[in-house]
């Protein structure tokens, strides 16, 4: 019964999922996100857990937690089309 949300915060182990499953998650999340709203991902990988270009996303590390073992990162993603429109 949820139609729109202001943000999605995920701690799913996206690096362990096949790209097809990642794509399903991203598609479902952005279907609920209000225009310009972020998809926020917590990850232990050193790089983006999502293939940004392939999925039409722009993203960047918002925070690195180096004191965590293993080090963690918080990535913030937006749809590339919305990021260009806002620029």
C-alpha positions in Angstrom: 0.0 0.0 0.0 3.0 2.4 -0.2 2.9 4.6 -3.2 5.8 7.1 -2.7 8.7 7.4 -0.3 11.3 10.2 0.4 14.3 7.9 0.6 15.3 4.2 0.5 18.0 3.1 2.9 19.5 -0.3 2.1 21.9 -2.6 3.9 21.3 -5.5 1.5 24.5 -7.3 0.5 24.2 -6.2 -3.1 27.7 -7.3 -3.9 26.6 -10.9 -3.3 23.6 -10.6 -5.7 23.5 -11.3 -9.4 23.1 -8.2 -11.6 19.6 -9.3 -12.5 18.6 -9.3 -8.8 20.4 -5.9 -8.3 18.4 -4.5 -11.2 15.1 -5.8 -9.8 15.9 -4.1 -6.4 16.9 -0.8 -8.0 13.9 -0.8 -10.3 11.5 -1.5 -7.5 13.1 1.1 -5.2 13.1 3.9 -7.8 9.5 3.1 -8.7 8.6 4.2 -5.1 11.0 7.1 -4.7 9.8 10.6 -5.2 11.5 12.5 -8.0 15.0 13.4 -6.9 14.9 11.2 -3.8 18.0 9.2 -2.9 18.7 5.5 -2.8 21.2 5.1 0.1 23.3 2.0 0.3 25.5 0.8 3.2 28.3 -1.5 1.9 31.6 -3.1 2.9 33.0 -3.1 -0.6 35.7 -0.6 -1.6 33.8 0.3 -4.8 30.2 1.1 -5.8 28.0 -2.0 -5.1 25.9 -1.1 -8.1 27.0 -0.8 -11.7 26.1 2.9 -12.0 26.4 3.4 -15.8 24.7 0.2 -16.6 21.7 0.9 -14.3 21.4 4.6 -15.3 22.5 5.9 -11.9 24.8 8.5 -10.6 26.3 7.9 -7.2 29.0 8.8 -4.8 30.4 7.9 -1.5 28.8 10.1 1.1 30.8 8.7 4.1 33.6 6.1 4.6 33.9 4.5 8.0 37.5 3.5 8.1 37.5 2.5 11.8 35.0 -0.3 11.1 36.4 -3.7 10.3 36.0 -4.2 7.5 35.8 -0.5 6.4 32.3 0.5 5.3 30.9 3.1 2.9 27.6 4.8 2.5 26.7 5.4 -1.1 24.0 7.8 -2.3 22.4 7.2 -5.7 20.0 9.1 -7.9 18.7 8.4 -11.4 21.1 9.9 -13.9 18.3 11.6 -15.8 17.2 13.4 -12.6 20.7 14.4 -11.6 21.3 16.0 -15.0 18.0 17.9 -14.8 18.9 19.3 -11.4 22.4 20.4 -12.6 
